[in-house]
Amino acid sequence: MPTPSHSPPTSSERLSWKTVLHHDLPASLVVFLIAVPLSLGIAAASGAPLIAGLVAAVVGGVIAGALGGSPLQVSGPAAGLTVVVAGLITQFGWAATAAITCAAGLLQIVLGVTRIGRLALSLSPAVVHGMLAGIGVTIAVQQLHVVLGGKAQSSLISNVTALPAQLIAHHGHSVVAGILTVAIVLTWPRIPKVKVIPAPLVAVVAVTALAAVTMPDVTRVDLPDNPLQSLILPVMPKGTPLEIATAVLTVALVASVESLLSAVAVDKLHRGRRSNLDRELIGQGAANAVSGALGGMPVTGVIVRSSTNVAAGARTRASAILHGLWIAAFVLAAGSMLELIPMAALAGVLLVTGLRLVQLAHIRTLRRHDELLVYVVTAVGVGVLGLAEGVLLGLVLALARVLYRLAQATVTATEADGVWTVRIRGALVFLGVSSLVRTLRSIPPGATVRIDLTVDHLDHAASEAIEDWRRGHIARGGSVEVYRAGSAEQLDDVPIRALLAKLAADGQKPAHLFITCADSRIVPTMITTSGPGDQFCVRNIGNLVPPKGSNSNSVDAAIEYAVDVLGVKSIVVCGHSSCGAAAAALAADVPEGSGLQNWLRHLEPSVRRAVALPDIVDPATGVQLSPADKLSVANVAVQLENLRSFPCVRAAEDHGRLELIGLWFDIGAATARSVLDRAPFLVRAGEELSKIRSSGTASAIATNPSSQ
């Protein structure tokens, strides 16, 4: 498939000066024009010297652009660190904040070299987006004061309480400049054919021109006459070691998280090579170390500038580097032009930028996954208590919710015809043992008991509790039979050793062949709530079933063995969201002649099928699937067709002994959908899955709570 014009080139094209001149040079000029007002506005909002914002923009473009692992990402001062920097300046002063920035950069380099920086992406999305929302609201309320011609206060609470007085005060020309800037930023992207020019640039230029003619008394940008001599070099912070270490860690972690999230987001904007996140962290750390040493602000990857860079047609990291050089040249040669910009115009740009950190799409997604409370608590905590306190509060709440869910196994005991049935469902861990023991002890001594285990996870403490009670109940004259989910086969003992010993003696008798992707995030036993001996499994890249005769001997042998020897009742093909094989097939950037390229040729019929299809919408969420997810769904349907190219499969299906089932697992939502072998393919779990509920262990696919 042809790649779009804004996709990064191959390695040979990267060396071409023609590519740099035709694509990266124009893109760098566009990014330069939007970076200057944003950098000045962020510096003003943070309380830092304005020249410090420009230094960070230059260093972020050149250093992070040259050394980072995300070639199309553009770095500089970011709105996400505004609250942090403002707090550090209040606590330590600007020169010490520059030293903290330098130390944070060195820590980032260590995180990148040790390859643990990516752990930042393991943070709960609810906490990350809540943090950004809290920062965004704080910036917006703060800059609203400047737009109205006043002065921002030191905290969100102070800004909110002072807002009524600010609204009724005399505003002068500043409010006109600020409101006009906000109006242009919001409306410009809606105008056809001109939205390619960045709205902040248009707003700042237009308002600056208007202010030069009609607003003589408006407050404007004030830069030093000699920028290089006016740089404030770092000094050692005065404070306790704990205070200094906390400050350094806060800057390093927030800058790292924002940069890595931005890099991941930029990857989704193009079909080029994916970012090297460890190298990106090293590049960001080097940029922060240099920026702090020169008296600049902290640097992060910035999605606003990066998305503009991609949209403007950038092909290589040369665009980010050049944009930094343009800023340096402009400040040194034409800095007086920047002093014409009204501060209210910069505040208007930052006001909109802050509000855009609160994204309704994130709120809807988190609400659908029942994580909205964590988002709200984090956002409110960041705004009211501070960034570190708010994030910590969100993390504690997220962890508490995880522990609560782990403890929510359902244990019921019912009696019918003299037989007590104990049903245990969910994840049974030590947190739920007390509830389990209370239920078991409510059963009369000497009773006949059947325990049905339908659990996602059973830890050692829960296993021991069941076994101890079982032995005690038998000693008091009762009887206990333990069964695993969906099986009529009794277990002699709860521990897994007994189950495996029984399977070793009796041999395997799986009822199902489960074909899925090799992706490490896909755990078949978790999806189907099954255990050892329940299913025969085949895993490969892209969950592919090449047609019979395609020389895929391993897959052929597994299918024929499962159908002819094991006599499975069904074959399940399970695709999944965010599939790397689907993304690689669409990007067409797999190394020529590699084994992966040869294997992915089996995906070409699925690509053709997906291209010919209309958009696919998840019926449960109403969300349109991305092109890669659409391909992975269509791919499941194609593999179901390929299965019928095997004579043994076709014969068993014709005689009613075998059923073919398609599944698609949404990793982010932990939900399964049924896939038909005909359009529109994707249906709600339960509509098509109901047909396998009576077929042994696979009923767990339909009855697992995570699949509903």
N, C-alpha and C positions, 0 to 999 in steps of 0.2 A: 504494500500500500504506500502511496506517496506521502511523505511527511510534509506538514505545513511549513510555510516559509519562515516562521519564527522558531522552528525547532533547531537546537544546537547541531552543528555539523559533525561530520566524521572527523577522525584524528587528522587525516590528510588535509581537510578543508580548514582546520584550525590554523594551519601554518600559512594560509593565504592572506597576503596583504589586501588583496581584492575584497575578501570577505570583511576585513576590518573596515576598510574605507567605505564599502557599499552598505554595510549593515550596522556595525558597532559604532562608528563615528556619528552617524545621525542619531542613533538611539542614545548615545552618551550626552548629546546636546539637549535632548528632551528631558532626560533624567536630571541633568544639571539645573535646568530651569525650574524644575519642581523642587529640587533638594534645597536650594538657597532659602526660599521663604520658610520651608518647613524647619530647617535647621535653626534659623533665627527665632522662629516662634517657639520651638521646644526649649531653646536656651532661655528665652524670656519667661516661659511658664515655669521653668525650674529654678529661676532666680540666679542662674549662672551668668557670667559675662557673655555677651552676644558673640564675641570672637571665639569663645570656647566651643560654641555650637558649630561654627564654620570649621574650626580645627578638626573636630570630630568627623565632620562630613568629608573633609579632605583625606584624613587618615583612614577612615572606614572604606572610602572608595579605593584608595591605592593599596593599602596594606591588606585588608580583608579581601579585596577583590583579587589581589595577586596570589595570596596564600590559601584562601578558603577552598572548601570542597564543594561549594554550590556556585558554579560559574556565572549563572545569570542573576544571582542574588546581589542586591546593592545594600551596602551597610552605611550607617551613620547614626546620629542621635535619634532616639526613638521615643514616641509618646509613652510607651510602656514603662520607661524608667524615670519619667518626670517626677512622680511622687517620691521615689527613692532618692533621687538627686536633691530634690528640694529639702527633704528631711536631713540628708547628710550635710548640706550647706548650713542649715540652721544649727546642727549639732557640732560640727567640726570647723566650718568655714570653707571657702572655696579652695584654697591651696591644699588643705588636707584632703578634701574630696578628690582632687586630682591624684594625690598619692594613693588613695584607696582605689581609684579606678585603675591605676597602674598595677597594684597588687592583685586586684581581681582579674586582670588580664593574664598575669602569670599563673594564677590558679586555674584559669580556663585552659591554658596550655597544658598544664599537668593533667586535667580531666581528659583532654583530647588525646594526649600521649598514652595514658593508661586505659583508654577506650571505655571509660565508664561514664563519659559525658552523655551517652544516649539514654542513660537511666532517667535523665530529665524528662524524656518522652513517656516514661512510665507513670508520670503523674496523672491523676484522674482528670479527664477533660473538663469535668464540671469545676474542678478547682482552678485549672488554668484559665478557662473562659470567665469564671467568676472573678479571678484576679484582674484580668484585662478589663472586665466590665466595671469593677470598682475603681480602677485607675481612670477609665474613660469618664465616668461620672464626676470624679474629683476634678479632672482637667476641665470638663465642660463647665461646671459650676464656677471654677476658679476663673476661667477665661471670660465667662459671661460678665463678670465685674469689669474686666478690662474693656470689653466691647461697649459697656455702658459708660465708659469714661472714668471708671474708678480704679481702685487698686485691690488686687486679690489678697485674701487673708491667708493665714498659715495653715488652715485645716478645712476639711469639708464642712464640719459643723459650724465653724466661724463664718465660712462663706455663705452657708444657707441662712443663718440667722441675720447676717448683714444684708442679704439680698433685698428685702422689702424697702429698706432705707435707700438702697442704691437705685431701685426702680423709680422712686418718686423724686430723686435728686435731679439737679440740672446736669444734662449730659453733654451739651455742646456738640461739636463736630465729630467727636470720637464715636458716638453712637451711630451716626450716619455712616461713617466709614466701616464700622464693625458690622452693622446689619446689612449693608450693601454687599460686603464681602461674603457673608453667610448666604445671602440670596443667590449670588453668582455661583458659589461653590455647589449649591444644591440644584440649581436649574440648568447650569451649563451642560452637564452630561446628558440631559434630555433633548438637547437640540441636535437633530440629525446632521451628520457629515462634519461637524466641528468638534465633536466630543473627543477626537483623537488628541486635541490640544489639552493638556492637563488643566482641570478647573481651578486648582489653587493658583496656578501661574496667571491665568486669565483674571482671576479675582484680584490678586495683589497688584498686577500691572494696571488694571482699570481703576482701582480705587486710589492707587498712588498718583496716577495722572490727574484724577479728579481732585484729589487733595492738594496737589501742587498748585492748582488754579483757584480753588474755592475754599480751602480749609487751612488758612495760615496758622491757626493756633493749635492744630492737632499735634499730639505727641508723636515723635518720629524715632526711628532707629538711631542709636547713638553709638558709633564705632570709633575706636581710637584712631588718631591721625597716622600713627606708625604701628600697624598690627603686630609686626614681629617683636618689636621692643616692648609692647604692652602685654605680652603673654605672661600669665602668672604661673610660675613653675611650682611643682609640688613641694610640700613640706610634710614632715612627719606628723600625723594626727596626735592631738593631746587627748588622752582618755585612757581608760583601763584596757588591758589586753583583750578582755572579753568584748568590750564595746567595739574595739577596732576590728577584731576577728569577725564579729557579727556583721559589721558593715561590709567588709570585704566579701564575706560569704554571700550576703544578700545581693550585692551587685553582680557577683560572678554567676549565681544561680539564675537570677531573673534575666540577665543578659543572655545566658546560655539557653534557657528555655525559649525565650522569645526568638532568638536566632535560629534554633533548630526547628521550631514550629513554622517559622517563616520559610525556611529552606524546604521543608516538606510541602508547604502550600505552593511554593514556586514550582516544585517538581510536577505538580498537577496542572500547571498552566502550559506545559510544553511536553513534547514527546522525545526529548533528548535523554541523555544519560542521567541516572538518578544521582542525587547528591551523596558525597562521602561525608557523613555527619561528623566523624572523628576529625577529619582534616578541616572541616568547616569550623569546628570548635577551636582548633589550633589557630586558624586564621583570625577568628574573632578575638582570641586571647592576645595574639600579637598586636592587633589593632588597638585594643584597649590599653596594653602596656605602653605603646608609643603615644597614644592620645593622652593618657594620663601624664606621661613624662613631659609632654609639650604643653600641659595646662589645658587639655581639651576635655570634653564631656565623655561619658561612657558611650560605647559603640555597640550596636546590635544590627542584625539583619532586619531590614524594614520592608514589610510586605507592600506598602504603598509605592515606594520607589522601585521595588523589584518587579511588581506587576506592570508598572509603567515601562520598565526596561524590556520585558518580554513583549508587551504589546507594540512597542516601538520597533521591534524587529531585531533585537540584539542576538548575536550568534555565539559570542565568546565572552570571556571575562574581561576582554579589552574595553568593553563598554563601561563597566563599573570603574575600572582604573582611570579611563579618560575623563569620566564625569568628575572624579576627585581632582584631577589636574585642572579642569576648567574652573572649578570653584576656587582653587588656589590662585590661578591667574587673575580671575575676576576680582577677588578681594584685594590683591596686591596692586592691580592696575586701575581698577574702577570702583574701589570701595565707597567712594562718595555717592555713587548712584544708590547704594543700599540705604543711605541715610535719608532718602526721600520717602521711604516706606513708612506709613503710619503704623504704630504699634497696635492700634485697634484692628487693622487689617490682618496682621499676624494672629491676633487673638481670635478673630473670626474663623480663620483656617483651622486653628487648634481646637476651637469649640466644636466644629463639625467632625474633626478627626477623633476627638474624645467620644462624642456620641456614637460614632461608627464602631467603636470598640464594644458597644453593647449591641450584639447582633441577634435579631429575632430568630434567625434560622437556628442558631445554637440553642436558644431558649426552647424552641419547639422540639428539637432533637432530645435535649436533656429531659424535657417533660415527658416525652414518649418513653424514655428509659428510666423514668422515676428517679432522676438525679437532680431535679430542679432545686430541691431544698439545699443541697450542697452548694450549688451555684449561687443562690441568693445569700446564704450565710457567708460565703467567701467574699462576695461583692460588698455586702454591708460591712463585714469585718475590715476589709481593706480600706473602705471609705471612712469608717468611723474610728477604728483602732490603729490602723497603719498597715503597711503592706505585709511585713513579716508576720504580724499578729493575725491578720485576716487569712493569709495562706495557711498558717498553722491551724487556725480554727477550722478551716475547710477540710484540711487533711485529717484532722481528728474526727470530724463528723463523717467523712467518707469511710474511714477505717471502722468507725463504730457501726455504720450501716452494713459494711461487709460482715463484721462479726455477728451482727443481729441476724442477717440472712443465713449465715452458716448455722446459727442455732435454731433455725425455724423448721427443723424436720417435723413432719406430721406423724404423730404416733396415736393410733386409735385402737381400742380393744372392744370388740363386740361379741355377743354370745348368741348362738343359734343351734338348737337341737343338742344342747349339752357340749358343744365345741366352741371354744373361745378362739377368735381370729384376731391376731395383732398385725396391723398393717403399718409399716414404716416407710415413709416416702420423703424424698429430699436429700439433703446432705446432713448426715448424722455424725457430728463431731463431739468432742468433750464438752462443749458448751451446752449441748442438749441432753447430756446423759442424765441429769437430775430429773428432767421431765419424763424421759424414757423409763427410768427405774420406778418412778411413782406409778406410771401406767401398768408396768409389769406386776408390781406388788399389789395392785388392785384385783388381780385375778385370784380366785379362791384356790387354796391348796388342793392338790389332787385332781385338778381339772385337766381335760384334754385341750392342748393349745397348739394352734398352727400359727407360725410367724411368717408373714410374707414380706420380703425385703425388696423394695423398689427404690433404691438409693443411688444418688450420683456419686456419693463418697461415704465410706464408713471407716473412721479412724480407729486406732488401736484401743483407745479408751472406751468407745462405744461398743466395739467388738467384744472386749473383755466383760463389759457390763451385761451384754446379752448372754454370753457364755456362762458367767457366774450365776445369773438368775436361772438359766436353763438347768444347770446341774443341781442347784438347790431345789428347784421345782420337782425335778425327777426324784430326788432323794425324799421328798415329802409325799411320794405316791402319784405324782402327776406324769403326764407325757407331753413331750414337745417335739414338733416337727418344724424344721426351718426350710423355707423355699426361697429361691431367688426369683427375681421379677420375670414374669411371662413364661415360667417353666413349670411343668408338672413334676419335675424331678426334684426329689427331696435332697437337701444337703445334710450330711451327717454332722457337720460342725460349721460354726460361723467363720472361723479364720480361713483365709485364702489358701493356706497350706493344705487344708483338708479338701478344698474344692479342686486344687490342682492335682492332688494325689488321686482323686476319683477320676479326673479326666485322663490322667496317665494310665490308669488301669482300664478304663472303659473305651478310650479312644475318642476322637473328636466326632461330633455329630451336629455340625452347624446347620441351621435352617436357611441361612442367607449368605450370599456373596455380596460384599460391600466394596464397591470400586470408588475410590476418592483420590484427591490430590495429595501430593507429598508435602504440601505446605505444613510447617510445624504447628500452625495455629489450629489445624483441623485434627480433632481427637474423636475418631469414630465411636469409641465406647461411651464418650460423654454425650455425643449427639443422640445415640440410640439407647442410652442408659442400659448398656449390656455389660457382660462380664466375660471371663475366660470361657472359651468353648462355644460362644453364642454365634459368632459370625466368622466366615472366611473372608479375608481382606486382601485387596490388591490396591497398592498406592503407586502413583507415578505423577510426573509433572503434567498438570492439566487434566487429571482424571480421564485419560484418553483410552478408547477401545478401538484401535485401528481395525479396519475391516479384515475379515478372514482372508489370508493370502498376502498380507502386507509385511510378512517376515518379522512380526513382533512376537517372537517365540515365547517370551515370558508371559505376556498377557494371554496369548492363545492357550498356553498350557494351563494357566490358572482357571480360565473359563471352562475349558473342557473337563478338568479335574473336578471342579465344583459341581458341574451339571451331571456328568456321567458317573463319577465315583462317589462323591458325597451326597448327591441327590438333593441339592438345595432347593428350597421352595420359591425363592425369589432372588433376583439380582437387582441391587440398588446402585445407581450411579449418582454420586453426590458431588456437585460443584460447589463453589463458594464465592463470596464477595472478595473484592481486592485481590483477585487472582493474578499472580505475577506472570503466569504463562499467557493469560489473555492480554495483559498489558504489553508484554514483549511482542506478541503476534501483531498487535495493532501498531506498535511503534516501528516494527520491522528493523530493529537495530541490533539483532543478535549477530555475533561474529560469524562471518562467512565461513562455511565448511566445518563449523563446530558440531559436536554431537547434539547440542541443544537445538541448533537450527534444523538438523535432520529430523529430530523428534517432533519439533513444532510444525513441520510440514503436514502432520496429521491433523493440525488445527485448521488448515486452510478451508475445508468444506464448512466448518463452523463459522469462520470469518465471512465467507460468502453468504451464508444463511443470515447472519446477524446484520450485515449491510443491507440486505433486501427487506428486513423487517421494519415495521414502524417502532416507535419508542415503546419500551416496556415499563409499566408502572407497577410497583409493589402494591398489591391489593390491600394489604394490611395497613400500610402507612400512607399510601397515596403519593409516594415519592418516586420520581422518574429515575430509573437506573442509569448509571454512567455508561459510556460506551463499553468499557471493559467488563462491567457487571452484566450488561446486556449480552455481550459475547459469551460470558461464562454460562448464562442461562440457556442460550441457544445451543451451546456446546453440549450440555446435558442431553437435550433432545436428539442431537445428531448421534451421540454415543449410544443412545437407546436404539436408534435405527441400525447402527453398526453391529450391535449385539445380534441382531437377527440375521446377519450374514454368516453366522456360525450354524451349521446344520444341527448340532446337538441342541442349541438354544431354540431354534425354530421348531424342531420336532417336539421338545418338551413343552413349549408354549402352546403349540397346536393341540396337544393332548391334555391341556389344562393342568400340567404338573408344575409349571413355572410361570412366574409373574415378573415383569420388568417394571421397575419403579424409578422415577427420577426425583431427586431432591436438590435443593439449592439452599446453602446455609449462609445466612447473613452473620458474619463474624462480629461486627460491631454491636448488633442487637441480640446476638445469641439466639436467633430464631431460625426455624427451618421452614421452607416453602416447598410445596409439591410442584414438580415440573412435568407437564404433559408432553407427549411426543408430537404434539400439534400446536399451532398457534392458538391462543396467545401464550402458551407455555406455563407461565407462572400463576399459580392459584394459591389460595390460603391453605395453611396447614390444616389438615382435618378433612377437607373436601375430597381430596384424592387419597390422602393417607389412611382414611377410615377403612379402606379395603385391605390393609395389612394388619389391622388390629387383632384379627383372629388367627394370624399366622405366626405363632410362637413368639420369640423374643423381640421380633421387629415391632411388635405393638408398642414397645417403648418409644419408638420414633414419634408416634402419634400422641402418646399419653404423657410424654415428658413435658413438664410445665414450661421448660425453656423453649419448646417448639410451638407453643400456642400463640 
